[in-house]
Amino acid sequence: MKSDLKINIPKPCGEKFEDFSPRPEGGFCGACQTTVIDFSQKSDAEIKAFFENNSKKVCGRFHKE
C-alpha cells in the first residue's frame, strides 16, 4: 500500500548529519544550535504521528524517497 505521507523541504540544510553530536533523538547541529530529529529509521506512520502531535518548527533528517 502506498503511503499518503508527503513532506516538502524547499530549502534543505547543507550541514552534514555525520558531523553532528549524537543525541537520543538524532544529532545536535552546531551551526544552527538545534537538535535535528533523525526520521530516516522511522516508519511513515511514526513520522505522521510525530507531526500530528508537534506544531513547532522541526529540523529533521529524511531519506529522499
C-alpha positions as CSV (number, residue, x, y, z in Angstrom):
1,M,0.0,0.0,0.0
2,K,1.4,3.4,-1.0
3,S,1.7,6.0,1.8
4,D,-0.2,9.3,1.7
5,L,2.7,11.0,3.6
6,K,4.2,13.9,1.7
7,I,6.9,16.1,3.1
8,N,8.2,19.1,1.1
9,I,11.6,20.6,2.0
10,P,12.1,23.7,-0.2
11,K,15.5,24.6,1.2
12,P,17.3,21.5,2.5
13,C,20.1,22.2,5.0
14,G,23.6,21.8,3.7
15,E,25.1,20.6,7.0
16,K,26.3,17.0,7.3
17,F,24.4,14.9,9.7
18,E,27.5,12.7,10.3
19,D,29.2,15.8,11.8
20,F,26.5,16.4,14.4
21,S,27.0,15.5,18.1
22,P,24.8,12.4,18.9
23,R,21.6,12.9,20.7
24,P,18.9,10.4,21.6
25,E,16.5,12.0,19.0
26,G,19.2,12.3,16.3
27,G,22.0,14.8,16.4
28,F,22.9,18.3,17.5
29,C,23.8,20.8,14.8
30,G,26.5,23.3,16.0
31,A,25.8,25.6,13.1
32,C,22.1,26.1,14.0
33,Q,22.4,25.2,17.7
34,T,19.4,22.9,17.4
35,T,18.7,19.2,17.7
36,V,18.0,17.5,14.3
37,I,15.5,14.6,14.6
38,D,16.5,11.5,12.7
39,F,13.4,10.4,10.8
40,S,15.4,8.1,8.5
41,Q,14.8,5.0,10.6
42,K,11.1,5.7,11.3
43,S,8.1,4.4,9.5
44,D,5.7,6.7,7.7
45,A,3.2,6.1,10.5
46,E,5.7,7.2,13.1
47,I,6.6,10.3,11.1
48,K,3.0,11.2,10.6
49,A,2.2,10.8,14.3
50,F,5.2,13.0,15.2
51,F,4.0,15.9,13.1
52,E,0.3,15.4,14.1
53,N,1.5,15.8,17.8
54,N,4.0,18.6,17.3
55,S,3.3,22.0,15.8
56,K,6.7,23.6,16.4
57,K,9.4,24.1,13.8
58,V,11.5,21.0,13.4
59,C,14.8,20.2,11.7
60,G,14.9,16.6,10.5
61,R,16.9,14.0,8.6
62,F,14.9,12.1,6.0
63,H,15.6,9.7,3.2
64,K,15.0,11.2,-0.3
65,E,12.3,8.6,-1.1
